[in-house]
Amino acid sequence: MPLRLEDYALLGDCETAALVGRNGSIDWLCWPRFDSDACFAALLGGPEHGHWQVAPADPVVRVSRRYRPGTLILETDLDTAGGGVTLVDFMPLRGAASDIVRLVVGRHGRVTVRSTLRPRFGYGRVDPWLSHTAEGDACAVAGPDMLVLHAPVRHSIADGAAVGELTVAAGERAAFVLTYAPSHQRPPKAIDAEAALTDTEDFWRGWSGRCTNRGPWTDAVTGSLVTLKALTYRPTGGIAAAPTTSLPERLGGVRNWDYRFCWLRDATFTLLALMNAGYTDEARSWRNWLLRAVAGNPQQMQIMYGLAGERRLIEWEADWLPGYEGSRPVRIGNAAAHQSQWDVFGEVMDALHQARESGLDDSEAGWHLQRVLMDHLESVWEEPDEGIWETRGGPEHFTYSKVMAWVALDRAVKGIEHFGLDGPLDRWRALRHRIHAQVCEHGFNPDLGSFVQSYGSRRLDAALLLVPLVGFLPPGDPRVRGTVDAVERHLLADGLVLRYDSERTDDGLPAGEGAFLACSFWLADNYLLQGRQGDSVRLFRRLLALRNDVGLLAEEYDPVARRQVGNFPQAFSHIALINTAQALTTLCAGPHQRAGESDAAG
């Protein structure tokens, strides 16, 4: 059975990622990309679905772990009755191949360490051919995939696993290196593990050291930035929402989705998190990925894409996997890619506007694409859509989608007003005003004193906490204050924010999910905007306390089970943390940096 999500840490080489537990077992890894088939899928089943454990053979009596400061190098102290070792886990940036390095360092006494490699390709379904290379290394091959284990001890092969043991005394070091390569190539040579450790630490320390966000939350921000960098697909600049699929939003439930793709709605928050922390190159790469992904016919724009901008994200079910703690189905791919969600037009327009405002390289082609997107939005914004939360209960006139249509028009108008770009200024101003008036008339319920999830409904939606953050209305507007009050009254679970009431919303799925962590950060942003600094700080500290021992956050938190739930770690949660910390540190217009000087009257 897999561990609690809190018990996992992240390893990565900026092209894929692994989850390693406190017990020294890597239970999830997709090679060679984030969205490749998993070769270790024990996270969604059991050891028989693939894992690699390096740990003491005797019972472990004490475990502690941490990342080396500013890096993604994990150190896990494992103590037994006879001694203690430190397991140093990391993935070097890719050279000729992709590697996972596991250094065993003796701290005191003597410890027998066992390495158990049980690869299962194809998400735990395909048994590989296990053998030894001419050099005596364990080798696993199935179809196009090959793994080679370079180790200081020969591994015996039996029952679908390669197992080896060695004893480590205080001061001794032993390196295990697992390498991925295409099976049609010759087995890759072993890398120098100690040199790789030095190079990897230099890379991460150099990268994290560039962070310009300094203040009381610096350590938390740096850790979240390192996580965000680890989820970035280095060849293209795309950022995966999470490295996992089908980790449930409700334990034992069916709300299980594949998040190993890039969502357009994360665009602006991601861009600001990177730019505000001084990572201009990464922000520019994300902007350029965004432009490439949405290029083409605007009628074909998707709400998410693959790591390189791929459009075909066919959803299917891996029915041989029992799922995390029995949460089925296990879904591969994501059918929501083809939903209509008008809010993404606002996100794309806002991200490109913020990039232009910040002086990132611009091009005539970028504005031309924005104009084409606007032309399409003008023709569809009055139609219903599936909304920000990708509900599967049928299209509605979601209020937040209309707000973001307004954002798209607002940023288009600013492109002309601020930068002298060419466009139909009067027409866009008039449509911006029309959308604003419609939202205020149909998306606001006077009886509740709050904006509501969809036109004419009485359902609340935490996405509407973004109304002041995107500049649709100022934070002191009574309608904004009323929305915050309504969220506090009806969408809080143990002080954390639910996206919406799944008992009252027909989203096409059985009710029940955890509190959505990004929404809770948005509430902290609203508190700050309304002058409630103490409430903002208290909620922010509460959210920081939900991180696991190495600073990672999932998508949601179950306040009843007191566990993290949903895909893990979640980029959006860490992005929200970074942006709220920035706002609290500066005590300025951080949350409504997106709004600028928006004409809130439309």
PALOKE-880967 format. One record per residue (C-alpha): residue in one letter; x, y, z. Coordinates in nm, 3 decimals, m for minus. Layout:
! residues N
<A,<X,Y,Z>>;
...
***
This chain:
! residues 602
<M,<0.000,0.000,0.000>>;
<P,<0.140,0.346,m0.084>>;
<L,<0.229,0.597,0.185>>;
<R,<0.039,0.912,0.274>>;
<L,<0.108,1.189,0.023>>;
<E,<0.280,1.386,0.300>>;
<D,<0.538,1.107,0.322>>;
<Y,<0.666,1.163,m0.032>>;
<A,<0.930,1.402,m0.159>>;
<L,<1.003,1.517,m0.514>>;
<L,<1.307,1.444,m0.728>>;
<G,<1.346,1.586,m1.077>>;
<D,<1.572,1.679,m1.365>>;
<C,<1.344,1.942,m1.525>>;
<E,<1.215,1.686,m1.775>>;
<T,<1.052,1.429,m1.549>>;
<A,<1.005,1.370,m1.178>>;
<A,<0.994,1.093,m0.918>>;
<L,<0.823,1.061,m0.581>>;
<V,<1.032,0.896,m0.309>>;
<G,<0.885,0.799,0.029>>;
<R,<1.023,0.826,0.378>>;
<N,<1.085,0.452,0.355>>;
<G,<1.337,0.500,0.073>>;
<S,<1.102,0.368,m0.197>>;
<I,<1.053,0.548,m0.527>>;
<D,<0.687,0.471,m0.594>>;
<W,<0.621,0.695,m0.895>>;
<L,<0.832,0.776,m1.199>>;
<C,<0.746,0.838,m1.562>>;
<W,<1.042,0.812,m1.797>>;
<P,<1.164,0.988,m2.007>>;
<R,<0.905,1.272,m1.973>>;
<F,<0.655,1.380,m1.710>>;
<D,<0.376,1.240,m1.929>>;
<S,<0.548,0.918,m2.038>>;
<D,<0.421,0.580,m1.919>>;
<A,<0.520,0.514,m1.559>>;
<C,<0.787,0.253,m1.492>>;
<F,<0.723,0.280,m1.116>>;
<A,<0.349,0.296,m1.040>>;
<A,<0.330,0.157,m0.685>>;
<L,<0.177,0.491,m0.587>>;
<L,<m0.142,0.385,m0.764>>;
<G,<m0.135,0.025,m0.652>>;
<G,<0.131,m0.173,m0.471>>;
<P,<0.497,m0.281,m0.500>>;
<E,<0.399,m0.525,m0.774>>;
<H,<0.325,m0.226,m0.998>>;
<G,<0.682,m0.106,m0.989>>;
<H,<0.913,0.064,m0.737>>;
<W,<1.277,0.096,m0.633>>;
<Q,<1.360,0.089,m0.267>>;
<V,<1.701,0.154,m0.110>>;
<A,<1.679,0.117,0.267>>;
<P,<1.826,m0.068,0.565>>;
<A,<1.751,m0.440,0.569>>;
<D,<1.686,m0.423,0.945>>;
<P,<1.388,m0.239,1.096>>;
<V,<1.420,0.140,1.084>>;
<V,<1.359,0.304,1.422>>;
<R,<1.398,0.669,1.324>>;
<V,<1.357,0.871,1.001>>;
<S,<1.419,1.237,0.930>>;
<R,<1.474,1.417,0.601>>;
<R,<1.524,1.755,0.436>>;
<Y,<1.633,1.910,0.111>>;
<R,<1.974,2.067,0.101>>;
<P,<1.892,2.440,0.119>>;
<G,<1.789,2.586,m0.214>>;
<T,<1.812,2.253,m0.397>>;
<L,<1.615,1.946,m0.496>>;
<I,<1.874,1.717,m0.334>>;
<L,<1.698,1.507,m0.071>>;
<E,<1.875,1.377,0.238>>;
<T,<1.699,1.107,0.441>>;
<D,<1.848,0.987,0.771>>;
<L,<1.756,0.624,0.841>>;
<D,<1.853,0.478,1.178>>;
<T,<1.843,0.116,1.291>>;
<A,<1.944,m0.050,1.616>>;
<G,<2.289,m0.116,1.470>>;
<G,<2.369,0.218,1.309>>;
<G,<2.253,0.494,1.081>>;
<V,<2.290,0.598,0.717>>;
<T,<2.193,0.901,0.514>>;
<L,<2.034,0.840,0.176>>;
<V,<2.113,1.123,m0.065>>;
<D,<1.870,1.119,m0.358>>;
<F,<1.877,1.344,m0.665>>;
<M,<1.841,1.358,m1.041>>;
<P,<2.120,1.538,m1.228>>;
<L,<2.029,1.763,m1.518>>;
<R,<2.040,1.545,m1.826>>;
<G,<2.356,1.472,m2.013>>;
<A,<2.373,1.178,m2.248>>;
<A,<2.092,1.007,m2.053>>;
<S,<1.856,1.055,m1.759>>;
<D,<1.969,0.928,m1.417>>;
<I,<1.854,0.886,m1.059>>;
<V,<2.143,0.884,m0.814>>;
<R,<2.109,0.734,m0.466>>;
<L,<2.413,0.776,m0.242>>;
<V,<2.425,0.578,0.081>>;
<V,<2.645,0.751,0.340>>;
<G,<2.734,0.576,0.666>>;
<R,<2.686,0.799,0.972>>;
<H,<2.743,0.567,1.269>>;
<G,<2.768,0.194,1.339>>;
<R,<2.718,m0.053,1.058>>;
<V,<2.404,m0.087,0.844>>;
<T,<2.318,m0.350,0.586>>;
<V,<2.140,m0.173,0.302>>;
<R,<1.913,m0.354,0.056>>;
<S,<1.834,m0.230,m0.294>>;
<T,<1.515,m0.376,m0.447>>;
<L,<1.450,m0.277,m0.806>>;
<R,<1.114,m0.393,m0.942>>;
<P,<1.041,m0.205,m1.267>>;
<R,<0.704,m0.238,m1.437>>;
<F,<0.662,m0.047,m1.760>>;
<G,<0.331,0.071,m1.905>>;
<Y,<0.191,0.200,m1.574>>;
<G,<0.265,m0.120,m1.386>>;
<R,<0.131,m0.358,m1.648>>;
<V,<0.436,m0.469,m1.851>>;
<D,<0.688,m0.708,m1.698>>;
<P,<1.034,m0.632,m1.839>>;
<W,<1.307,m0.878,m1.929>>;
<L,<1.557,m0.860,m1.642>>;
<S,<1.917,m0.962,m1.707>>;
<H,<2.277,m0.859,m1.648>>;
<T,<2.489,m0.656,m1.886>>;
<A,<2.841,m0.763,m1.976>>;
<E,<2.962,m0.539,m1.691>>;
<G,<2.733,m0.717,m1.442>>;
<D,<2.478,m0.436,m1.408>>;
<A,<2.110,m0.522,m1.372>>;
<C,<1.920,m0.432,m1.687>>;
<A,<1.543,m0.417,m1.756>>;
<V,<1.406,m0.403,m2.111>>;
<A,<1.050,m0.392,m2.244>>;
<G,<0.952,m0.253,m2.583>>;
<P,<1.117,0.087,m2.634>>;
<D,<1.235,0.125,m2.274>>;
<M,<1.552,0.023,m2.090>>;
<L,<1.672,0.076,m1.734>>;
<V,<2.027,m0.001,m1.623>>;
<L,<2.127,m0.011,m1.256>>;
<H,<2.491,0.069,m1.184>>;
<A,<2.561,m0.044,m0.829>>;
<P,<2.854,m0.131,m0.601>>;
<V,<2.710,m0.480,m0.552>>;
<R,<2.581,m0.733,m0.803>>;
<H,<2.202,m0.769,m0.788>>;
<S,<2.048,m1.114,m0.805>>;
<I,<1.747,m1.147,m1.035>>;
<A,<1.444,m1.347,m0.931>>;
<D,<1.066,m1.313,m0.925>>;
<G,<1.066,m0.998,m1.139>>;
<A,<1.305,m0.802,m0.921>>;
<A,<1.676,m0.728,m0.892>>;
<V,<1.796,m0.734,m0.531>>;
<G,<2.134,m0.652,m0.384>>;
<E,<2.275,m0.595,m0.034>>;
<L,<2.589,m0.437,0.108>>;
<T,<2.702,m0.324,0.451>>;
<V,<2.801,0.038,0.506>>;
<A,<3.008,0.154,0.802>>;
<A,<3.047,0.505,0.939>>;
<G,<3.226,0.728,0.686>>;
<E,<3.172,0.494,0.392>>;
<R,<2.979,0.593,0.076>>;
<A,<2.814,0.377,m0.187>>;
<A,<2.645,0.498,m0.504>>;
<F,<2.347,0.341,m0.683>>;
<V,<2.264,0.496,m1.020>>;
<L,<1.960,0.404,m1.228>>;
<T,<1.972,0.520,m1.589>>;
<Y,<1.700,0.534,m1.854>>;
<A,<1.776,0.488,m2.224>>;
<P,<1.591,0.377,m2.538>>;
<S,<1.615,m0.001,m2.560>>;
<H,<1.756,0.001,m2.913>>;
<Q,<2.071,0.174,m2.789>>;
<R,<2.369,0.023,m2.613>>;
<P,<2.339,0.021,m2.233>>;
<P,<2.455,0.362,m2.107>>;
<K,<2.782,0.402,m1.920>>;
<A,<2.780,0.483,m1.551>>;
<I,<2.816,0.847,m1.453>>;
<D,<3.045,0.971,m1.174>>;
<A,<2.794,0.999,m0.890>>;
<E,<3.004,1.225,m0.670>>;
<A,<3.079,1.467,m0.954>>;
<A,<2.710,1.463,m1.046>>;
<L,<2.622,1.554,m0.688>>;
<T,<2.854,1.855,m0.697>>;
<D,<2.721,1.969,m1.036>>;
<T,<2.358,1.925,m0.929>>;
<E,<2.407,2.117,m0.607>>;
<D,<2.586,2.397,m0.792>>;
<F,<2.301,2.418,m1.043>>;
<W,<2.022,2.438,m0.785>>;
<R,<2.206,2.672,m0.549>>;
<G,<2.293,2.900,m0.838>>;
<W,<1.934,2.898,m0.961>>;
<S,<1.763,2.949,m0.624>>;
<G,<2.021,3.211,m0.530>>;
<R,<1.882,3.437,m0.803>>;
<C,<1.555,3.480,m0.613>>;
<T,<1.495,3.849,m0.543>>;
<N,<1.196,3.789,m0.315>>;
<R,<1.344,3.856,0.027>>;
<G,<1.147,3.885,0.348>>;
<P,<0.996,3.683,0.632>>;
<W,<0.872,3.412,0.393>>;
<T,<1.191,3.373,0.187>>;
<D,<1.250,3.006,0.272>>;
<A,<0.893,2.909,0.184>>;
<V,<0.906,3.107,m0.140>>;
<T,<1.241,2.958,m0.239>>;
<G,<1.117,2.606,m0.177>>;
<S,<0.807,2.669,m0.387>>;
<L,<1.013,2.823,m0.667>>;
<V,<1.241,2.517,m0.672>>;
<T,<0.930,2.298,m0.694>>;
<L,<0.798,2.512,m0.982>>;
<K,<1.133,2.487,m1.160>>;
<A,<1.132,2.109,m1.111>>;
<L,<0.791,2.091,m1.280>>;
<T,<0.916,2.289,m1.580>>;
<Y,<0.983,2.088,m1.894>>;
<R,<1.322,2.234,m1.977>>;
<P,<1.325,2.174,m2.355>>;
<T,<1.011,2.385,m2.413>>;
<G,<0.945,2.598,m2.104>>;
<G,<0.606,2.435,m2.044>>;
<I,<0.514,2.380,m1.679>>;
<A,<0.331,2.064,m1.573>>;
<A,<0.046,2.119,m1.327>>;
<A,<0.173,1.816,m1.131>>;
<P,<0.395,1.513,m1.199>>;
<T,<0.117,1.265,m1.113>>;
<T,<m0.214,1.132,m1.231>>;
<S,<m0.525,1.016,m1.048>>;
<L,<m0.429,1.108,m0.694>>;
<P,<m0.782,1.153,m0.558>>;
<E,<m0.952,1.474,m0.454>>;
<R,<m1.149,1.250,m0.220>>;
<L,<m0.993,0.933,m0.080>>;
<G,<m1.168,0.631,m0.228>>;
<G,<m1.359,0.849,m0.475>>;
<V,<m1.373,0.898,m0.851>>;
<R,<m1.245,1.257,m0.876>>;
<N,<m0.911,1.139,m1.011>>;
<W,<m0.750,1.331,m1.298>>;
<D,<m0.428,1.337,m1.497>>;
<Y,<m0.240,1.661,m1.424>>;
<R,<0.083,1.600,m1.617>>;
<F,<m0.004,1.873,m1.868>>;
<C,<0.009,2.252,m1.898>>;
<W,<m0.305,2.454,m1.820>>;
<L,<m0.359,2.795,m1.981>>;
<R,<m0.546,2.925,m1.675>>;
<D,<m0.226,2.902,m1.471>>;
<A,<m0.058,3.141,m1.715>>;
<T,<m0.078,3.481,m1.546>>;
<F,<m0.019,3.366,m1.189>>;
<T,<0.280,3.163,m1.310>>;
<L,<0.424,3.453,m1.506>>;
<L,<0.393,3.693,m1.212>>;
<A,<0.539,3.444,m0.965>>;
<L,<0.848,3.404,m1.183>>;
<M,<0.888,3.771,m1.278>>;
<N,<0.839,3.904,m0.925>>;
<A,<1.107,3.666,m0.797>>;
<G,<1.358,3.775,m1.061>>;
<Y,<1.332,3.477,m1.298>>;
<T,<1.294,3.668,m1.623>>;
<D,<1.435,3.393,m1.844>>;
<E,<1.190,3.137,m1.709>>;
<A,<0.902,3.384,m1.742>>;
<R,<1.000,3.452,m2.104>>;
<S,<1.021,3.078,m2.177>>;
<W,<0.673,3.029,m2.030>>;
<R,<0.537,3.320,m2.236>>;
<N,<0.694,3.178,m2.551>>;
<W,<0.551,2.833,m2.478>>;
<L,<0.212,2.997,m2.436>>;
<L,<0.236,3.171,m2.773>>;
<R,<0.339,2.852,m2.951>>;
<A,<0.073,2.641,m2.783>>;
<V,<m0.225,2.862,m2.871>>;
<A,<m0.102,2.953,m3.221>>;
<G,<m0.335,2.862,m3.505>>;
<N,<m0.709,2.875,m3.541>>;
<P,<m0.859,3.035,m3.224>>;
<Q,<m1.164,2.811,m3.259>>;
<Q,<m0.928,2.521,m3.185>>;
<M,<m0.768,2.671,m2.874>>;
<Q,<m0.766,2.421,m2.587>>;
<I,<m0.763,2.486,m2.216>>;
<M,<m0.457,2.264,m2.171>>;
<Y,<m0.176,2.121,m2.381>>;
<G,<0.107,1.872,m2.361>>;
<L,<0.455,1.969,m2.246>>;
<A,<0.559,2.070,m2.596>>;
<G,<0.217,2.204,m2.692>>;
<E,<0.064,1.871,m2.799>>;
<R,<m0.313,1.882,m2.844>>;
<R,<m0.409,1.515,m2.833>>;
<L,<m0.457,1.428,m2.465>>;
<I,<m0.696,1.136,m2.504>>;
<E,<m0.842,1.020,m2.173>>;
<W,<m0.851,0.648,m2.094>>;
<E,<m0.852,0.428,m1.786>>;
<A,<m0.577,0.197,m1.659>>;
<D,<m0.821,m0.058,m1.520>>;
<W,<m0.551,m0.294,m1.393>>;
<L,<m0.441,m0.040,m1.129>>;
<P,<m0.644,m0.039,m0.805>>;
<G,<m0.578,0.333,m0.754>>;
<Y,<m0.437,0.529,m0.462>>;
<E,<m0.605,0.382,m0.152>>;
<G,<m0.870,0.229,m0.374>>;
<S,<m0.952,0.552,m0.560>>;
<R,<m1.066,0.448,m0.904>>;
<P,<m1.065,0.491,m1.196>>;
<V,<m0.702,0.565,m1.273>>;
<R,<m0.719,0.806,m1.566>>;
<I,<m0.448,0.865,m1.824>>;
<G,<m0.493,1.174,m2.041>>;
<N,<m0.755,1.440,m1.978>>;
<A,<m1.078,1.483,m2.173>>;
<A,<m1.126,1.832,m2.027>>;
<A,<m0.871,1.947,m2.286>>;
<H,<m1.156,1.981,m2.534>>;
<Q,<m1.404,2.160,m2.309>>;
<S,<m1.516,2.516,m2.382>>;
<Q,<m1.385,2.739,m2.103>>;
<W,<m1.397,3.107,m2.192>>;
<D,<m1.191,3.213,m1.892>>;
<V,<m0.874,3.090,m2.065>>;
<F,<m0.904,3.375,m2.318>>;
<G,<m0.875,3.619,m2.030>>;
<E,<m0.578,3.429,m1.889>>;
<V,<m0.389,3.429,m2.218>>;
<M,<m0.459,3.795,m2.284>>;
<D,<m0.363,3.891,m1.929>>;
<A,<m0.041,3.689,m1.930>>;
<L,<0.073,3.844,m2.255>>;
<H,<m0.025,4.189,m2.129>>;
<Q,<0.170,4.142,m1.805>>;
<A,<0.470,4.022,m2.006>>;
<R,<0.450,4.332,m2.222>>;
<E,<0.414,4.559,m1.917>>;
<S,<0.723,4.397,m1.762>>;
<G,<0.938,4.452,m2.069>>;
<L,<0.971,4.092,m2.182>>;
<D,<1.051,4.063,m2.550>>;
<D,<0.747,4.136,m2.760>>;
<S,<0.676,4.080,m3.124>>;
<E,<0.425,4.192,m3.381>>;
<A,<0.324,3.829,m3.422>>;
<G,<0.226,3.813,m3.054>>;
<W,<m0.017,4.105,m3.083>>;
<H,<m0.152,3.967,m3.410>>;
<L,<m0.232,3.641,m3.229>>;
<Q,<m0.403,3.834,m2.949>>;
<R,<m0.621,4.017,m3.202>>;
<V,<m0.724,3.689,m3.362>>;
<L,<m0.813,3.547,m3.020>>;
<M,<m1.018,3.856,m2.945>>;
<D,<m1.208,3.826,m3.270>>;
<H,<m1.311,3.474,m3.172>>;
<L,<m1.396,3.564,m2.813>>;
<E,<m1.627,3.840,m2.937>>;
<S,<m1.831,3.574,m3.116>>;
<V,<m1.854,3.316,m2.836>>;
<W,<m1.843,3.490,m2.496>>;
<E,<m2.224,3.493,m2.461>>;
<E,<m2.243,3.116,m2.500>>;
<P,<m2.236,2.886,m2.193>>;
<D,<m1.919,2.692,m2.109>>;
<E,<m1.786,2.431,m1.864>>;
<G,<m1.611,2.689,m1.645>>;
<I,<m1.285,2.713,m1.452>>;
<W,<m1.347,2.394,m1.254>>;
<E,<m1.404,2.181,m1.567>>;
<T,<m1.737,2.048,m1.448>>;
<R,<m1.886,1.755,m1.633>>;
<G,<m2.250,1.838,m1.564>>;
<G,<m2.310,2.041,m1.880>>;
<P,<m2.241,2.401,m1.991>>;
<E,<m2.368,2.699,m1.792>>;
<H,<m2.326,3.075,m1.797>>;
<F,<m2.051,3.071,m1.535>>;
<T,<m1.996,3.412,m1.381>>;
<Y,<m1.621,3.376,m1.355>>;
<S,<m1.596,3.289,m1.724>>;
<K,<m1.774,3.617,m1.806>>;
<V,<m1.546,3.808,m1.568>>;
<M,<m1.244,3.671,m1.751>>;
<A,<m1.399,3.762,m2.086>>;
<W,<m1.406,4.115,m1.946>>;
<V,<m1.039,4.075,m1.849>>;
<A,<m0.955,3.978,m2.207>>;
<L,<m1.124,4.293,m2.340>>;
<D,<m0.965,4.508,m2.070>>;
<R,<m0.613,4.389,m2.153>>;
<A,<m0.678,4.429,m2.525>>;
<V,<m0.786,4.789,m2.465>>;
<K,<m0.472,4.849,m2.257>>;
<G,<m0.256,4.709,m2.535>>;
<I,<m0.378,4.998,m2.749>>;
<E,<m0.383,5.262,m2.475>>;
<H,<m0.046,5.181,m2.318>>;
<F,<0.158,5.066,m2.615>>;
<G,<m0.001,5.225,m2.917>>;
<L,<m0.089,4.891,m3.072>>;
<D,<m0.338,4.877,m3.354>>;
<G,<m0.694,4.760,m3.286>>;
<P,<m1.065,4.854,m3.275>>;
<L,<m1.042,5.056,m2.954>>;
<D,<m1.396,5.195,m2.946>>;
<R,<m1.555,4.856,m3.019>>;
<W,<m1.352,4.681,m2.753>>;
<R,<m1.425,4.953,m2.496>>;
<A,<m1.797,4.923,m2.566>>;
<L,<m1.793,4.544,m2.537>>;
<R,<m1.589,4.564,m2.216>>;
<H,<m1.857,4.790,m2.069>>;
<R,<m2.135,4.561,m2.189>>;
<I,<m1.981,4.249,m2.031>>;
<H,<m1.920,4.433,m1.704>>;
<A,<m2.282,4.546,m1.686>>;
<Q,<m2.413,4.198,m1.768>>;
<V,<m2.201,4.030,m1.499>>;
<C,<m2.312,4.281,m1.236>>;
<E,<m2.675,4.230,m1.332>>;
<H,<m2.692,3.853,m1.376>>;
<G,<m2.389,3.721,m1.183>>;
<F,<m2.464,3.901,m0.856>>;
<N,<m2.739,3.792,m0.617>>;
<P,<m2.864,4.084,m0.403>>;
<D,<m3.033,3.851,m0.153>>;
<L,<m2.702,3.674,m0.086>>;
<G,<m2.503,3.994,m0.126>>;
<S,<m2.256,3.792,m0.331>>;
<F,<m2.151,3.701,m0.680>>;
<V,<m2.272,3.350,m0.761>>;
<Q,<m2.136,3.059,m0.960>>;
<S,<m2.360,3.100,m1.266>>;
<Y,<m2.620,3.342,m1.388>>;
<G,<m2.944,3.314,m1.191>>;
<S,<m2.814,3.055,m0.945>>;
<R,<m2.766,3.083,m0.569>>;
<R,<m2.450,2.871,m0.563>>;
<L,<m2.125,3.022,m0.441>>;
<D,<m1.790,2.979,m0.614>>;
<A,<m1.448,3.055,m0.465>>;
<A,<m1.317,3.151,m0.810>>;
<L,<m1.508,3.477,m0.760>>;
<L,<m1.252,3.573,m0.495>>;
<L,<m1.049,3.670,m0.802>>;
<V,<m1.291,3.951,m0.896>>;
<P,<m1.080,4.221,m0.723>>;
<L,<m0.750,4.048,m0.802>>;
<V,<m0.805,4.078,m1.177>>;
<G,<m0.939,4.435,m1.147>>;
<F,<m1.304,4.373,m1.232>>;
<L,<m1.410,4.564,m0.918>>;
<P,<m1.206,4.735,m0.645>>;
<P,<m1.157,4.542,m0.320>>;
<G,<m1.364,4.790,m0.121>>;
<D,<m1.672,4.752,m0.340>>;
<P,<m1.968,4.622,m0.130>>;
<R,<m2.024,4.343,m0.382>>;
<V,<m1.667,4.223,m0.335>>;
<R,<m1.692,4.244,0.042>>;
<G,<m2.022,4.059,0.028>>;
<T,<m1.867,3.782,m0.179>>;
<V,<m1.582,3.742,0.069>>;
<D,<m1.835,3.733,0.355>>;
<A,<m2.043,3.468,0.175>>;
<V,<m1.736,3.253,0.113>>;
<E,<m1.648,3.280,0.481>>;
<R,<m1.999,3.177,0.583>>;
<H,<m2.063,2.895,0.338>>;
<L,<m1.742,2.765,0.175>>;
<L,<m1.504,2.729,0.467>>;
<A,<m1.415,2.384,0.597>>;
<D,<m1.207,2.409,0.914>>;
<G,<m1.096,2.755,0.801>>;
<L,<m0.997,2.644,0.448>>;
<V,<m1.181,2.727,0.127>>;
<L,<m1.382,2.482,m0.083>>;
<R,<m1.405,2.558,m0.455>>;
<Y,<m1.784,2.525,m0.437>>;
<D,<m2.042,2.316,m0.257>>;
<S,<m2.026,1.987,m0.447>>;
<E,<m2.346,1.875,m0.273>>;
<R,<m2.540,2.157,m0.441>>;
<T,<m2.354,2.181,m0.773>>;
<D,<m2.426,1.927,m1.044>>;
<D,<m2.073,1.883,m1.175>>;
<G,<m2.143,1.538,m1.318>>;
<L,<m1.967,1.353,m1.034>>;
<P,<m2.049,1.221,m0.686>>;
<A,<m2.020,1.492,m0.422>>;
<G,<m1.723,1.538,m0.194>>;
<E,<m1.371,1.678,m0.220>>;
<G,<m1.110,1.853,m0.009>>;
<A,<m1.047,2.224,0.038>>;
<F,<m0.874,2.375,m0.265>>;
<L,<m0.549,2.526,m0.144>>;
<A,<m0.511,2.794,m0.414>>;
<C,<m0.856,2.929,m0.322>>;
<S,<m0.745,2.956,0.039>>;
<F,<m0.446,3.167,m0.068>>;
<W,<m0.686,3.386,m0.271>>;
<L,<m0.889,3.447,0.044>>;
<A,<m0.569,3.559,0.219>>;
<D,<m0.508,3.797,m0.073>>;
<N,<m0.857,3.941,m0.031>>;
<Y,<m0.803,3.991,0.340>>;
<L,<m0.488,4.188,0.264>>;
<L,<m0.661,4.400,0.000>>;
<Q,<m0.939,4.483,0.247>>;
<G,<m0.695,4.593,0.515>>;
<R,<m0.735,4.276,0.723>>;
<Q,<m0.362,4.215,0.747>>;
<G,<m0.384,4.009,1.066>>;
<D,<m0.641,3.773,0.913>>;
<S,<m0.429,3.744,0.600>>;
<V,<m0.113,3.654,0.791>>;
<R,<m0.295,3.405,1.013>>;
<L,<m0.448,3.224,0.715>>;
<F,<m0.117,3.228,0.529>>;
<R,<0.063,3.074,0.826>>;
<R,<m0.211,2.812,0.854>>;
<L,<m0.154,2.720,0.488>>;
<L,<0.223,2.703,0.536>>;
<A,<0.166,2.460,0.821>>;
<L,<m0.012,2.223,0.582>>;
<R,<0.308,2.165,0.384>>;
<N,<0.481,1.836,0.450>>;
<D,<0.818,1.810,0.620>>;
<V,<1.002,1.904,0.299>>;
<G,<0.770,2.192,0.208>>;
<L,<0.542,2.033,m0.053>>;
<L,<0.172,2.095,m0.113>>;
<A,<m0.086,1.891,m0.301>>;
<E,<m0.386,2.036,m0.482>>;
<E,<m0.625,2.004,m0.187>>;
<Y,<m0.643,1.931,0.184>>;
<D,<m0.898,1.708,0.355>>;
<P,<m0.978,1.884,0.684>>;
<V,<m1.160,1.578,0.823>>;
<A,<m0.889,1.320,0.751>>;
<R,<m0.625,1.594,0.801>>;
<R,<m0.439,1.482,0.494>>;
<Q,<m0.325,1.630,0.166>>;
<V,<m0.527,1.503,m0.131>>;
<G,<m0.521,1.551,m0.507>>;
<N,<m0.225,1.545,m0.739>>;
<F,<0.108,1.608,m0.569>>;
<P,<0.297,1.832,m0.561>>;
<Q,<0.069,2.083,m0.731>>;
<A,<0.221,2.377,m0.919>>;
<F,<m0.087,2.595,m0.872>>;
<S,<m0.073,2.561,m0.492>>;
<H,<0.293,2.663,m0.488>>;
<I,<0.234,2.948,m0.732>>;
<A,<m0.042,3.081,m0.507>>;
<L,<0.192,3.055,m0.207>>;
<I,<0.461,3.255,m0.389>>;
<N,<0.222,3.530,m0.495>>;
<T,<0.058,3.567,m0.154>>;
<A,<0.398,3.578,0.015>>;
<Q,<0.504,3.849,m0.229>>;
<A,<0.194,4.053,m0.143>>;
<L,<0.245,4.011,0.232>>;
<T,<0.613,4.096,0.206>>;
<T,<0.559,4.419,0.016>>;
<L,<0.220,4.506,0.169>>;
<C,<0.145,4.667,m0.165>>;
<A,<m0.070,4.585,m0.464>>;
<G,<0.073,4.238,m0.512>>;
<P,<m0.259,4.057,m0.554>>;
<H,<m0.402,4.322,m0.785>>;
<Q,<m0.083,4.367,m0.982>>;
<R,<m0.289,4.196,m1.251>>;
<A,<m0.547,4.472,m1.230>>;
<G,<m0.313,4.767,m1.265>>;
<E,<m0.531,5.071,m1.324>>;
<S,<m0.828,4.882,m1.463>>;
<D,<m1.143,5.077,m1.533>>;
<A,<m1.364,4.887,m1.290>>;
<A,<m1.673,5.047,m1.437>>;
<G,<m1.604,4.864,m1.762>>;
***
